[in-house]
Amino acid sequence: MKKKEKTVIIYIYIYIYIYKVVSGFRVNFHKSMVGAVGISKLDLLVYSKCLNSKKMDLPFKYLGMSIGGNPRRHEFWNHVMKKISSRLSRWKGRLLSMAGRICLIKSVISILPLFYFSFFRAPVSVCNQIRRIQAKFLWG
């Protein structure tokens, strides 16, 4: 291990120790992941081994959102579609009145993808698929 790598790891430990002293919280390195941009994969592997944590690869999830994926591809939006479909399942539509279905559609469709739409522009095919899910739920 180079001298530079050792100093970087020492500084990381110092920052974590200061965080522990100031906040009173401890960092669980077994659950933590190390990721960096602009360094080699070998250096990242060395850092993760020295810190006794996992190595983070792209794409990864943060607050339920994929970071590092391509939002122009349909596969990026698959988990959003699955969430919408699971919330608007057909058996719920049979038990609700038309007004109840409309209310559920508006609440589910306005809440779930809103977080993603605030960061990424959705492809037209994704918007069309959301409309199809809405129509199937509404008309049975």
Contacts in CASP RR format, 6 or more apart in sequence:
PFRMAT RR
TARGET T0000
AUTHOR 0000-0000-0000
METHOD contacts of the structure
MODEL  1
MKKKEKTVIIYIYIYIYIYKVVSGFRVNFHKSMVGAVGISKLDLLVYSKC
LNSKKMDLPFKYLGMSIGGNPRRHEFWNHVMKKISSRLSRWKGRLLSMAG
RICLIKSVISILPLFYFSFFRAPVSVCNQIRRIQAKFLWG
1 46 0 8 1.000
1 50 0 8 1.000
5 43 0 8 1.000
5 46 0 8 1.000
5 47 0 8 1.000
8 47 0 8 1.000
9 47 0 8 1.000
9 50 0 8 1.000
9 51 0 8 1.000
12 47 0 8 1.000
12 51 0 8 1.000
13 51 0 8 1.000
16 27 0 8 1.000
19 25 0 8 1.000
19 27 0 8 1.000
20 26 0 8 1.000
20 27 0 8 1.000
29 51 0 8 1.000
29 52 0 8 1.000
29 53 0 8 1.000
30 52 0 8 1.000
30 53 0 8 1.000
32 51 0 8 1.000
32 53 0 8 1.000
32 54 0 8 1.000
33 48 0 8 1.000
33 53 0 8 1.000
33 54 0 8 1.000
33 55 0 8 1.000
33 56 0 8 1.000
33 60 0 8 1.000
34 44 0 8 1.000
34 47 0 8 1.000
34 48 0 8 1.000
34 51 0 8 1.000
34 53 0 8 1.000
34 54 0 8 1.000
34 55 0 8 1.000
34 56 0 8 1.000
35 44 0 8 1.000
35 47 0 8 1.000
35 48 0 8 1.000
35 55 0 8 1.000
35 56 0 8 1.000
36 43 0 8 1.000
36 44 0 8 1.000
36 47 0 8 1.000
44 55 0 8 1.000
45 55 0 8 1.000
48 54 0 8 1.000
48 55 0 8 1.000
58 67 0 8 1.000
58 68 0 8 1.000
58 69 0 8 1.000
59 66 0 8 1.000
59 67 0 8 1.000
59 68 0 8 1.000
59 69 0 8 1.000
60 66 0 8 1.000
60 67 0 8 1.000
60 68 0 8 1.000
61 67 0 8 1.000
63 115 0 8 1.000
65 115 0 8 1.000
65 116 0 8 1.000
65 119 0 8 1.000
66 76 0 8 1.000
66 79 0 8 1.000
69 76 0 8 1.000
70 76 0 8 1.000
71 77 0 8 1.000
71 119 0 8 1.000
71 120 0 8 1.000
71 121 0 8 1.000
71 122 0 8 1.000
72 123 0 8 1.000
73 123 0 8 1.000
74 123 0 8 1.000
74 125 0 8 1.000
74 126 0 8 1.000
76 120 0 8 1.000
77 116 0 8 1.000
77 122 0 8 1.000
77 123 0 8 1.000
77 126 0 8 1.000
80 112 0 8 1.000
80 113 0 8 1.000
80 116 0 8 1.000
80 126 0 8 1.000
81 126 0 8 1.000
81 129 0 8 1.000
81 130 0 8 1.000
81 133 0 8 1.000
83 112 0 8 1.000
84 108 0 8 1.000
84 109 0 8 1.000
84 112 0 8 1.000
84 113 0 8 1.000
84 130 0 8 1.000
84 133 0 8 1.000
85 133 0 8 1.000
87 104 0 8 1.000
87 108 0 8 1.000
87 112 0 8 1.000
88 104 0 8 1.000
88 105 0 8 1.000
88 108 0 8 1.000
88 133 0 8 1.000
88 134 0 8 1.000
88 137 0 8 1.000
90 136 0 8 1.000
90 137 0 8 1.000
90 140 0 8 1.000
92 104 0 8 1.000
92 137 0 8 1.000
93 101 0 8 1.000
93 104 0 8 1.000
93 137 0 8 1.000
93 140 0 8 1.000
94 140 0 8 1.000
96 104 0 8 1.000
98 138 0 8 1.000
101 137 0 8 1.000
101 138 0 8 1.000
102 138 0 8 1.000
104 137 0 8 1.000
105 134 0 8 1.000
105 137 0 8 1.000
105 138 0 8 1.000
109 130 0 8 1.000
109 134 0 8 1.000
113 122 0 8 1.000
113 130 0 8 1.000
116 122 0 8 1.000
END
